[in-house]
Amino acid sequence: MNFHKRLPALLLALVIVAPTVQAQAVDEKPNGFAMVGDLVVARPIGLVMTAVGAAAFVVSLPFTALAGHVSESAETLVLGPGEATFMRCLGCREPGYTYKDKELRDARGQND
């Protein structure tokens, strides 16, 4: 069996077992290498995992709705991978916000 035929199953398995993490304030200082690796490798993989998870969520929705587990399914298949992809700074490992941009804007506003 070719790798390209196994890739969707592998991505689906990764989405299903991906841990969900609550958004919190993070204090990481990634280097340039980590930022480039995140931009070129991790974010595209996270985007694919989120899209595959969304498709799996839609396909499984009738079954999870009958069982009463829609929120758990949405958290595991869509929200968890989406949070890991979109809610972390470039190069950071943990999802969350650093609030550095807000602090800089506030400091500039107070000095004007």
All heavy atoms as an XYZ file, in Angstrom:
830
protein
N       0.844     -1.183      0.000
C       0.000      0.000      0.000
C       0.886      1.243      0.000
O       1.819      1.348      0.793
C      -0.895     -0.029      1.225
C      -1.978      0.984      1.212
S      -3.076      0.629      2.599
C      -4.427      1.585      2.124
N       0.598      2.186     -0.855
C       1.399      3.389     -0.974
C       1.143      4.339      0.180
O       0.081      4.339      0.791
C       1.089      4.096     -2.294
C       1.532      3.276     -3.479
O       2.410      2.429     -3.367
N       0.916      3.523     -4.614
N       2.149      5.187      0.440
C       2.053      6.143      1.546
C       0.902      7.120      1.343
O       0.186      7.445      2.282
C       3.373      6.910      1.694
C       3.328      7.947      2.762
C       3.358      7.564      4.096
C       3.235      9.292      2.458
C       3.315      8.503      5.101
C       3.189     10.236      3.452
C       3.234      9.836      4.784
N       0.697      7.594      0.115
C      -0.364      8.574     -0.129
C      -1.757      7.992      0.117
O      -2.705      8.709      0.355
C      -0.247      9.180     -1.533
C      -0.602      8.236     -2.641
N       0.295      7.317     -3.135
C      -1.747      8.079     -3.340
C      -0.290      6.628     -4.099
N      -1.528      7.064     -4.253
N      -1.884      6.681      0.064
C      -3.171      6.056      0.367
C      -3.376      5.931      1.873
O      -4.499      5.919      2.349
C      -3.253      4.670     -0.278
C      -3.351      4.734     -1.788
C      -3.471      3.356     -2.377
C      -3.547      3.439     -3.895
N      -3.642      2.108     -4.497
N      -2.278      5.851      2.634
C      -2.369      5.743      4.087
C      -2.435      7.098      4.780
O      -2.785      7.173      5.944
C      -1.161      4.991      4.635
C      -1.216      3.520      4.355
C      -0.127      2.827      5.099
N       0.786      2.266      4.103
C       1.983      1.824      4.358
N       2.453      1.870      5.561
N       2.732      1.325      3.411
N      -2.067      8.162      4.092
C      -1.997      9.485      4.701
C      -3.319      9.954      5.296
O      -3.341     10.420      6.442
C      -1.464     10.507      3.685
C      -1.230     11.913      4.231
C      -0.181     11.881      5.338
C      -0.787     12.830      3.111
N      -4.448      9.854      4.588
C      -5.707     10.297      5.212
C      -6.038      9.533      6.496
O      -6.490     10.127      7.473
C      -6.757     10.040      4.129
C      -6.004     10.056      2.850
C      -4.652      9.498      3.185
N      -5.798      8.233      6.504
C      -6.068      7.454      7.712
C      -5.144      7.870      8.847
O      -5.561      7.979     10.003
C      -5.909      5.966      7.431
N      -3.888      8.152      8.531
C      -2.938      8.604      9.534
C      -3.341      9.962     10.100
O      -3.325     10.170     11.314
C      -1.528      8.667      8.938
C      -0.433      9.201      9.846
C      -0.245      8.271     11.041
C       0.864      9.346      9.072
N      -3.719     10.885      9.222
C      -4.146     12.205      9.680
C      -5.411     12.117     10.524
O      -5.532     12.802     11.549
C      -4.369     13.141      8.485
C      -3.106     13.593      7.765
C      -3.464     14.416      6.538
C      -2.206     14.374      8.685
N      -6.339     11.263     10.130
C      -7.552     11.084     10.915
C      -7.223     10.511     12.289
O      -7.770     10.962     13.301
C      -8.536     10.171     10.185
C      -9.881      9.957     10.864
C     -10.607     11.288     11.048
C     -10.725      9.006     10.057
N      -6.313      9.565     12.337
C      -5.903      8.996     13.627
C      -5.246     10.061     14.498
O      -5.484     10.124     15.713
C      -4.953      7.826     13.410
N      -4.428     10.924     13.897
C      -3.795     11.995     14.666
C      -4.820     12.980     15.206
O      -4.705     13.460     16.331
C      -2.772     12.736     13.799
C      -1.492     11.980     13.498
C      -0.645     12.752     12.491
C      -0.710     11.721     14.768
N      -5.838     13.283     14.403
C      -6.882     14.196     14.846
C      -7.669     13.596     16.000
O      -8.003     14.276     16.967
C      -7.823     14.551     13.668
C      -9.071     15.256     14.156
C      -7.092     15.423     12.671
N      -7.945     12.335     15.905
C      -8.753     11.680     16.937
C      -8.003     11.615     18.259
O      -8.591     11.827     19.319
C      -9.187     10.284     16.462
C     -10.209     10.430     15.333
C      -9.774      9.479     17.612
C     -10.561      9.140     14.644
N      -6.717     11.340     18.220
C      -5.972     11.200     19.466
C      -5.268     12.479     19.893
O      -4.590     12.492     20.903
C      -4.936     10.056     19.373
C      -5.621      8.737     19.131
C      -3.888     10.334     18.331
N      -5.434     13.560     19.148
C      -4.779     14.819     19.508
C      -5.328     15.333     20.832
O      -6.530     15.409     21.031
C      -5.001     15.857     18.410
N      -4.446     15.660     21.764
C      -4.919     16.169     23.053
C      -5.456     17.585     22.909
O      -4.990     18.364     22.091
C      -3.667     16.139     23.920
C      -2.541     16.256     22.967
C      -3.002     15.568     21.706
N      -6.447     17.900     23.707
C      -6.992     19.244     23.703
C      -6.401     20.000     24.872
O      -6.236     19.472     25.968
C      -8.522     19.219     23.811
O      -8.879     18.528     25.005
C      -9.143     18.532     22.618
N      -6.069     21.255     24.627
C      -5.410     22.079     25.627
C      -6.199     23.369     25.776
O      -6.630     23.961     24.798
C      -3.961     22.395     25.184
C      -3.256     23.243     26.214
C      -3.185     21.113     24.935
N      -6.395     23.798     27.008
C      -7.105     25.044     27.260
C      -6.207     26.221     26.896
O      -5.005     26.200     27.142
C      -7.503     25.150     28.734
C      -8.467     24.088     29.180
C      -9.823     24.242     28.516
O     -10.245     25.337     28.203
N     -10.485     23.136     28.293
N      -6.797     27.282     26.335
C      -6.045     28.490     26.017
C      -5.667     29.183     27.313
O      -6.482     29.363     28.201
C      -6.872     29.414     25.142
N      -4.416     29.540     27.424
C      -3.925     30.204     28.612
C      -2.790     31.125     28.216
O      -2.281     31.050     27.112
C      -3.452     29.176     29.629
C      -2.364     28.274     29.075
C      -2.060     27.115     29.995
O      -2.701     26.947     30.996
N      -1.081     26.321     29.642
N      -2.396     31.976     29.119
C      -1.272     32.857     28.845
C       0.009     32.023     28.817
O       0.222     31.177     29.667
C      -1.177     33.935     29.905
N       0.828     32.241     27.816
C       2.088     31.517     27.692
C       3.229     32.510     27.676
O       3.078     33.652     27.269
C       2.138     30.641     26.414
C       1.139     29.523     26.473
C       1.942     31.471     25.174
N       4.365     32.066     28.121
C       5.549     32.909     28.117
C       6.689     32.114     27.502
O       7.525     31.570     28.199
C       5.892     33.367     29.536
C       7.003     34.404     29.531
O       7.176     35.078     28.496
O       7.713     34.528     30.545
N       6.665     32.008     26.189
C       7.704     31.299     25.465
C       8.466     32.301     24.621
O       7.926     33.301     24.173
C       7.096     30.226     24.554
C       6.447     29.093     25.291
C       5.999     27.990     24.345
O       6.827     27.529     23.538
O       4.831     27.625     24.413
N       9.720     32.011     24.405
C      10.555     32.863     23.564
C      11.201     31.992     22.489
O      12.365     31.594     22.616
C      11.609     33.565     24.418
C      11.006     34.543     25.394
C      12.068     35.128     26.298
C      11.519     36.162     27.230
N      10.419     35.799     28.037
N      10.443     31.676     21.429
C      10.992     30.802     20.384
C      12.062     31.517     19.569
O      12.022     32.741     19.386
C       9.777     30.471     19.528
C       8.825     31.573     19.761
C       9.070     32.066     21.155
N      13.012     30.750     19.072
C      14.045     31.323     18.213
C      13.565     31.333     16.766
O      12.489     30.835     16.441
C      15.359     30.552     18.370
C      15.228     29.088     18.004
O      14.362     28.706     17.230
N      16.102     28.260     18.560
N      14.351     31.896     15.888
C      13.977     32.005     14.484
C      13.800     30.658     13.808
O      12.909     30.481     12.965
N      14.639     29.693     14.156
C      14.529     28.354     13.576
C      13.187     27.722     13.932
O      12.530     27.119     13.080
C      15.691     27.482     14.071
C      15.706     26.111     13.477
C      16.090     25.903     12.155
C      15.328     25.021     14.230
C      16.096     24.636     11.610
C      15.323     23.747     13.689
C      15.724     23.550     12.373
N      12.776     27.883     15.190
C      11.487     27.333     15.622
C      10.333     28.019     14.908
O       9.346     27.372     14.538
C      11.331     27.467     17.135
N      10.460     29.323     14.686
C       9.395     30.068     13.996
C       9.261     29.618     12.542
O       8.151     29.417     12.055
C       9.669     31.568     14.065
C       9.474     32.149     15.412
S       9.787     33.918     15.331
C       9.380     34.397     16.985
N      10.384     29.466     11.861
C      10.338     29.033     10.460
C       9.803     27.609     10.361
O       8.962     27.303      9.511
C      11.734     29.155      9.806
C      11.753     28.488      8.434
C      12.131     30.616      9.684
N      10.261     26.727     11.232
C       9.765     25.348     11.229
C       8.279     25.286     11.499
O       7.549     24.505     10.879
N       7.820     26.120     12.422
C       6.393     26.169     12.724
C       5.606     26.658     11.522
O       4.582     26.081     11.163
C       6.164     27.089     13.926
C       4.744     27.049     14.436
O       4.007     26.097     14.127
O       4.364     27.985     15.161
N       6.091     27.708     10.877
C       5.390     28.284      9.727
C       5.356     27.321      8.538
O       4.321     27.176      7.885
C       6.058     29.599      9.315
C       5.451     30.307      8.114
C       4.051     30.797      8.448
C       6.326     31.466      7.692
N       6.459     26.642      8.281
C       6.571     25.818      7.078
C       6.036     24.396      7.289
O       5.479     23.804      6.371
C       8.047     25.774      6.607
C       8.242     24.819      5.445
C       8.512     27.167      6.226
N       6.170     23.857      8.504
C       5.808     22.459      8.730
C       4.570     22.324      9.619
O       3.561     21.730      9.219
C       6.995     21.675      9.355
C       6.598     20.249      9.638
C       8.201     21.726      8.439
N       4.645     22.844     10.822
C       3.604     22.565     11.816
C       2.257     23.199     11.471
O       1.215     22.557     11.623
C       4.059     23.026     13.197
N       2.255     24.456     11.037
C       0.971     25.109     10.739
C       0.242     24.451      9.569
O      -0.963     24.225      9.664
C       1.169     26.607     10.474
C       1.735     27.371     11.651
C       0.749     27.432     12.813
N       1.395     27.962     13.996
C       0.995     29.040     14.660
N      -0.065     29.695     14.276
N       1.663     29.441     15.720
N       0.915     24.125      8.461
C       0.187     23.420      7.401
C      -0.357     22.063      7.838
O      -1.477     21.691      7.482
C       1.231     23.257      6.286
C       2.178     24.385      6.501
C       2.254     24.549      7.991
N       0.411     21.328      8.640
C      -0.082     20.038      9.145
C      -1.289     20.263     10.047
O      -2.283     19.543      9.968
C       1.039     19.277      9.880
C       2.078     18.793      8.878
C       0.468     18.111     10.681
C       3.316     18.184      9.504
N      -1.211     21.279     10.903
C      -2.343     21.598     11.777
C      -3.575     22.007     10.991
O      -4.702     21.644     11.346
N      -3.376     22.744      9.925
C      -4.493     23.148      9.077
C      -5.149     21.940      8.426
O      -6.382     21.819      8.409
C      -4.023     24.143      8.013
C      -5.076     24.752      7.117
C      -6.079     25.553      7.940
C      -4.426     25.647      6.087
N      -4.331     21.011      7.940
C      -4.867     19.783      7.334
C      -5.592     18.955      8.389
O      -6.690     18.426      8.142
C      -3.737     18.972      6.657
C      -4.208     17.578      6.283
C      -3.220     19.710      5.435
N      -5.010     18.852      9.585
C      -5.653     18.081     10.654
C      -6.998     18.704     11.041
O      -7.959     17.988     11.304
C      -4.736     18.001     11.868
C      -3.559     17.080     11.677
S      -2.415     17.055     13.070
C      -3.472     16.598     14.409
N      -7.064     20.021     11.064
C      -8.317     20.693     11.387
C      -9.364     20.435     10.303
O     -10.530     20.155     10.608
C      -8.085     22.205     11.558
O      -7.093     22.413     12.574
C      -9.363     22.921     11.957
N      -8.954     20.510      9.037
C      -9.890     20.268      7.931
C     -10.366     18.815      7.908
O     -11.564     18.549      7.736
C      -9.225     20.626      6.600
N      -9.454     17.878      8.117
C      -9.831     16.461      8.141
C     -10.733     16.192      9.344
O     -11.721     15.459      9.244
C      -8.575     15.558      8.153
C      -8.935     14.113      8.440
C      -7.838     15.670      6.830
N     -10.413     16.800     10.469
C     -11.247     16.644     11.657
C     -12.641     17.211     11.450
O     -13.633     16.623     11.903
N     -12.721     18.350     10.764
C     -14.035     18.939     10.473
C     -14.848     18.022      9.569
O     -16.053     17.835      9.776
C     -13.863     20.314      9.837
N     -14.191     17.452      8.566
C     -14.896     16.516      7.677
C     -15.354     15.278      8.443
O     -16.496     14.825      8.279
C     -13.988     16.120      6.511
N     -14.492     14.754      9.304
C     -14.868     13.585     10.107
C     -16.004     13.932     11.069
O     -16.902     13.116     11.307
C     -13.655     13.068     10.880
N     -15.978     15.140     11.602
C     -17.042     15.582     12.506
C     -18.388     15.624     11.782
O     -19.403     15.148     12.299
C     -16.710     16.953     13.086
C     -17.829     17.559     13.879
C     -18.134     17.077     15.140
C     -18.583     18.598     13.363
C     -19.170     17.621     15.882
C     -19.614     19.154     14.088
C     -19.913     18.662     15.347
N     -18.385     16.168     10.572
C     -19.633     16.255      9.800
C     -20.149     14.857      9.460
O     -21.346     14.588      9.570
C     -19.425     17.107      8.521
C     -20.609     17.000      7.587
C     -19.174     18.558      8.901
N     -19.248     13.971      9.068
C     -19.665     12.610      8.721
C     -20.208     11.879      9.946
O     -21.201     11.155      9.868
C     -18.483     11.825      8.093
C     -18.796     10.354      7.975
C     -18.133     12.415      6.731
N     -19.583     12.088     11.095
C     -20.002     11.380     12.307
C     -21.129     12.071     13.057
O     -21.639     11.528     14.041
C     -18.805     11.207     13.245
O     -18.416     12.461     13.784
N     -21.534     13.252     12.616
C     -22.529     14.043     13.343
C     -23.848     13.303     13.594
O     -24.360     13.355     14.722
C     -22.783     15.364     12.621
C     -23.601     16.397     13.372
C     -22.955     16.718     14.713
C     -23.733     17.655     12.543
N     -24.423     12.601     12.631
C     -25.675     11.890     12.941
C     -25.526     10.866     14.073
O     -26.401     10.736     14.923
C     -26.035     11.191     11.627
C     -25.314     11.925     10.571
C     -24.076     12.461     11.208
N     -24.389     10.192     14.107
C     -24.172      9.173     15.126
C     -23.888      9.792     16.488
O     -24.402      9.328     17.510
C     -23.020      8.247     14.703
C     -23.195      7.706     13.319
C     -22.409      8.149     12.276
C     -24.181      6.766     13.059
C     -22.581      7.666     10.992
C     -24.367      6.268     11.775
C     -23.565      6.720     10.742
N     -23.077     10.840     16.503
C     -22.767     11.476     17.783
C     -23.972     12.227     18.327
O     -24.146     12.312     19.541
C     -21.564     12.431     17.659
O     -21.823     13.396     16.650
C     -20.295     11.677     17.344
N     -24.817     12.750     17.444
C     -26.025     13.437     17.905
C     -26.992     12.449     18.551
O     -27.602     12.739     19.585
C     -26.705     14.164     16.745
N     -27.129     11.275     17.942
C     -27.997     10.253     18.529
C     -27.480      9.781     19.886
O     -28.253      9.482     20.787
C     -28.114      9.056     17.583
C     -28.981      9.287     16.345
C     -28.875      8.093     15.407
C     -30.425      9.529     16.739
N     -26.173      9.745     20.027
C     -25.570      9.303     21.284
C     -25.472     10.428     22.302
O     -25.184     10.180     23.463
C     -24.192      8.722     21.017
N     -25.666     11.679     21.865
C     -25.605     12.813     22.773
C     -24.192     13.273     23.100
O     -23.951     13.826     24.165
N     -23.255     13.057     22.171
C     -21.857     13.420     22.419
C     -21.314     14.376     21.363
O     -20.142     14.286     20.988
C     -20.992     12.164     22.460
C     -21.322     11.256     23.589
N     -20.939     11.517     24.875
C     -22.025     10.109     23.636
C     -21.380     10.565     25.673
N     -22.052      9.687     24.935
N     -22.123     15.310     20.908
C     -21.691     16.233     19.862
C     -20.575     17.139     20.358
O     -19.590     17.373     19.655
C     -22.883     17.061     19.327
C     -22.415     18.121     18.344
C     -23.894     16.144     18.667
N     -20.699     17.655     21.581
C     -19.683     18.586     22.073
C     -18.324     17.902     22.233
O     -17.295     18.501     21.915
C     -20.117     19.219     23.391
O     -20.290     18.236     24.384
N     -18.296     16.671     22.710
C     -17.031     15.959     22.843
C     -16.401     15.703     21.482
O     -15.193     15.843     21.301
C     -17.214     14.621     23.580
C     -17.574     14.762     25.035
C     -19.078     14.779     25.265
O     -19.841     14.946     24.300
O     -19.478     14.629     26.426
N     -17.240     15.338     20.524
C     -16.757     15.096     19.174
C     -16.198     16.377     18.554
O     -15.129     16.371     17.950
C     -17.888     14.535     18.310
O     -17.471     14.355     16.990
N     -16.912     17.478     18.719
C     -16.443     18.758     18.170
C     -15.136     19.183     18.824
O     -14.213     19.655     18.142
C     -17.505     19.834     18.378
N     -15.024     19.008     20.124
C     -13.796     19.381     20.840
C     -12.606     18.576     20.343
O     -11.535     19.120     20.099
C     -13.994     19.172     22.342
C     -12.788     19.498     23.174
C     -12.456     20.973     23.221
O     -13.385     21.801     23.183
O     -11.257     21.302     23.276
N     -12.792     17.290     20.183
C     -11.687     16.417     19.799
C     -11.314     16.561     18.331
O     -10.128     16.628     17.994
C     -12.047     14.948     20.082
O     -12.349     14.823     21.471
C     -10.902     14.025     19.724
N     -12.300     16.621     17.461
C     -12.020     16.589     16.022
C     -11.749     17.955     15.403
O     -11.004     18.040     14.420
C     -13.189     15.930     15.286
C     -13.435     14.465     15.604
C     -14.701     13.980     14.913
C     -12.241     13.627     15.205
N     -12.341     19.021     15.944
C     -12.219     20.324     15.294
C     -11.556     21.358     16.202
O     -10.559     21.981     15.827
C     -13.605     20.842     14.835
C     -13.466     22.168     14.119
C     -14.290     19.825     13.940
N     -12.085     21.552     17.381
C     -11.606     22.627     18.235
C     -10.189     22.405     18.747
O      -9.392     23.343     18.798
C     -12.570     22.835     19.407
C     -13.993     23.213     19.006
C     -14.884     23.321     20.239
C     -14.004     24.503     18.225
N      -9.853     21.185     19.131
C      -8.500     20.901     19.614
C      -7.431     21.165     18.569
O      -6.499     21.940     18.814
N      -7.537     20.568     17.375
C      -6.546     20.854     16.336
C      -6.576     22.319     15.889
O      -5.529     22.901     15.604
C      -6.943     19.938     15.178
C      -7.692     18.830     15.815
C      -8.405     19.443     16.980
N      -7.764     22.924     15.850
C      -7.851     24.338     15.468
C      -7.157     25.231     16.474
O      -6.463     26.188     16.107
N      -7.328     24.930     17.742
C      -6.677     25.715     18.786
C      -5.157     25.567     18.702
O      -4.426     26.554     18.797
C      -7.170     25.255     20.155
C      -6.571     26.044     21.299
C      -7.081     25.565     22.632
O      -7.092     24.346     22.864
O      -7.470     26.425     23.423
N      -4.685     24.360     18.504
C      -3.246     24.137     18.391
C      -2.669     24.804     17.143
O      -1.507     25.188     17.125
C      -2.948     22.646     18.361
N      -3.480     24.983     16.116
C      -3.011     25.591     14.873
C      -3.065     27.112     14.921
O      -2.120     27.784     14.518
C      -3.844     25.092     13.680
O      -3.763     23.676     13.627
C      -3.358     25.682     12.372
N      -4.155     27.665     15.427
C      -4.382     29.100     15.290
C      -4.204     29.918     16.565
O      -4.130     31.128     16.498
C      -5.804     29.340     14.750
C      -6.004     28.762     13.388
C      -6.790     27.636     13.213
C      -5.396     29.316     12.286
C      -6.991     27.096     11.953
C      -5.573     28.776     11.023
C      -6.374     27.658     10.857
N      -4.153     29.288     17.716
C      -4.127     30.056     18.959
C      -2.796     29.912     19.699
O      -2.764     29.664     20.900
C      -5.278     29.628     19.868
C      -6.617     30.000     19.311
S      -7.979     29.565     20.380
C      -7.594     30.486     21.836
N      -1.719     30.066     18.989
C      -0.411     30.071     19.632
C       0.524     30.940     18.811
O       0.332     31.147     17.615
C       0.137     28.665     19.805
C       0.357     27.907     18.548
C       0.799     26.472     18.869
N       0.819     25.704     17.649
C       1.846     25.687     16.811
N       2.933     26.358     17.077
N       1.786     24.977     15.701
N       1.518     31.480     19.483
C       2.449     32.347     18.771
C       3.318     31.514     17.827
O       3.465     30.303     18.002
C       3.312     33.134     19.762
S       4.458     32.153     20.725
N       3.869     32.155     16.853
C       4.687     31.469     15.856
C       5.940     30.916     16.525
O       6.724     31.640     17.115
C       5.074     32.436     14.734
C       5.639     31.840     13.467
C       4.638     30.875     12.847
C       5.985     32.917     12.482
N       6.090     29.607     16.475
C       7.229     28.947     17.091
C       6.970     28.443     18.495
O       7.766     27.700     19.044
N       5.863     28.853     19.109
C       5.536     28.391     20.461
C       5.000     26.969     20.403
O       4.437     26.546     19.406
C       4.493     29.301     21.107
S       5.101     30.948     21.466
N       5.145     26.266     21.501
C       4.661     24.883     21.553
C       3.302     24.779     22.206
O       2.550     23.861     21.926
C       5.656     24.019     22.320
C       6.960     23.886     21.582
C       7.909     22.995     22.315
N       9.143     22.894     21.548
C      10.256     22.451     22.041
N      10.325     22.069     23.285
N      11.324     22.373     21.291
N       2.979     25.677     23.109
C       1.714     25.627     23.837
C       0.741     26.653     23.278
O       1.132     27.794     23.025
C       1.941     25.900     25.319
C       2.790     24.866     26.024
C       2.133     23.512     26.069
O       0.900     23.444     26.279
O       2.835     22.512     25.901
N      -0.525     26.281     23.098
C      -1.522     27.264     22.673
C      -1.767     28.275     23.783
O      -1.603     27.978     24.959
C      -2.781     26.449     22.415
C      -2.436     25.037     22.612
C      -1.073     24.940     23.192
N      -2.166     29.437     23.404
C      -2.456     30.491     24.364
C      -2.013     31.823     23.806
O      -1.539     31.928     22.678
N      -2.163     32.825     24.608
C      -1.821     34.172     24.197
C      -0.674     34.690     25.039
O      -0.575     34.402     26.223
C      -3.029     35.094     24.361
C      -4.174     34.721     23.478
C      -5.265     34.034     23.987
C      -4.156     35.038     22.136
C      -6.315     33.687     23.171
C      -5.203     34.684     21.311
C      -6.286     34.012     21.841
O      -7.321     33.656     21.041
N       0.187     35.515     24.441
C       1.275     36.110     25.195
C       0.922     37.517     25.653
O       1.514     38.016     26.581
C       2.555     36.187     24.353
O       2.305     36.984     23.203
C       3.021     34.809     23.932
N      -0.009     38.149     25.009
C      -0.438     39.508     25.316
C       0.674     40.535     25.143
O       0.552     41.662     25.591
C      -1.028     39.598     26.741
C      -2.210     38.689     26.935
C      -2.093     37.535     27.690
C      -3.427     38.972     26.336
C      -3.171     36.685     27.856
C      -4.509     38.132     26.496
C      -4.377     36.988     27.267
O      -5.444     36.165     27.420
N       1.782     40.155     24.507
C       2.885     41.091     24.317
C       2.490     42.245     23.407
O       2.853     43.382     23.661
C       4.106     40.374     23.756
C       4.744     39.430     24.753
C       5.919     38.705     24.135
C       6.454     37.679     25.119
N       7.500     36.874     24.522
N       1.759     41.958     22.330
C       1.332     43.031     21.428
C       0.420     44.012     22.137
O       0.532     45.218     21.969
C       0.628     42.463     20.199
C       1.588     41.727     19.278
O       2.789     42.018     19.320
O       1.126     40.864     18.533
N      -0.485     43.518     22.946
C      -1.396     44.387     23.687
C      -0.622     45.241     24.686
O      -0.868     46.430     24.818
C      -2.460     43.568     24.406
C      -3.464     44.421     25.156
C      -4.425     43.562     25.930
C      -5.454     44.354     26.699
N      -5.019     45.554     27.333
N       0.332     44.631     25.370
C       1.136     45.384     26.334
C       1.941     46.471     25.640
O       2.057     47.581     26.152
C       2.061     44.434     27.096
C       1.314     43.505     28.029
C       2.192     42.389     28.566
O       3.394     42.328     28.216
O       1.666     41.574     29.347
N       2.492     46.174     24.454
C       3.235     47.184     23.706
C       2.325     48.328     23.256
O       2.695     49.508     23.346
C       3.919     46.561     22.489
C       5.153     45.716     22.763
C       5.609     45.020     21.482
C       6.267     46.575     23.318
N       1.126     47.985     22.772
C       0.178     49.029     22.357
C      -0.227     49.896     23.541
O      -0.306     51.113     23.428
C      -1.059     48.404     21.712
C      -0.867     47.994     20.272
C      -2.195     47.708     19.581
N      -3.058     46.816     20.321
C      -3.054     45.481     20.224
N      -2.222     44.900     19.405
N      -3.874     44.744     20.930
N      -0.490     49.280     24.675
C      -0.877     50.034     25.859
C       0.248     50.945     26.313
O       0.018     52.099     26.697
C      -1.287     49.094     26.999
C      -2.580     48.379     26.718
O      -3.323     48.786     25.782
O      -2.882     47.390     27.429
N       1.496     50.456     26.266
C       2.632     51.261     26.685
C       2.831     52.446     25.744
O       3.134     53.551     26.189
C       3.889     50.397     26.743
N       2.655     52.240     24.461
C       2.795     53.332     23.498
C       1.680     54.354     23.674
O       1.899     55.547     23.542
C       2.773     52.799     22.076
C       4.025     52.073     21.704
C       3.978     51.614     20.263
N       5.079     50.734     19.988
C       5.049     49.721     19.166
N       3.937     49.441     18.506
N       6.106     48.962     18.976
N       0.491     53.882     23.963
C      -0.648     54.793     24.175
C      -0.482     55.650     25.421
O      -0.892     56.797     25.446
N       0.147     55.115     26.451
C       0.340     55.870     27.677
C       1.467     56.874     27.535
O       1.483     57.894     28.213
C       0.659     54.915     28.835
C      -0.520     54.041     29.198
C      -0.147     52.979     30.228
O       1.004     52.860     30.616
N      -1.146     52.213     30.652
N       2.433     56.625     26.650
C       3.570     57.526     26.476
C       3.257     58.664     25.534
O       4.022     59.615     25.458
C       4.793     56.768     25.975
C       5.324     55.793     27.004
O       5.108     55.990     28.203
N       5.974     54.745     26.550
N       2.182     58.584     24.757
C       1.854     59.641     23.783
C       1.359     60.887     24.454
O       0.829     61.015     25.451
C       0.795     59.156     22.770
C       1.393     58.129     21.825
O       2.625     58.115     21.674
O       0.618     57.339     21.253
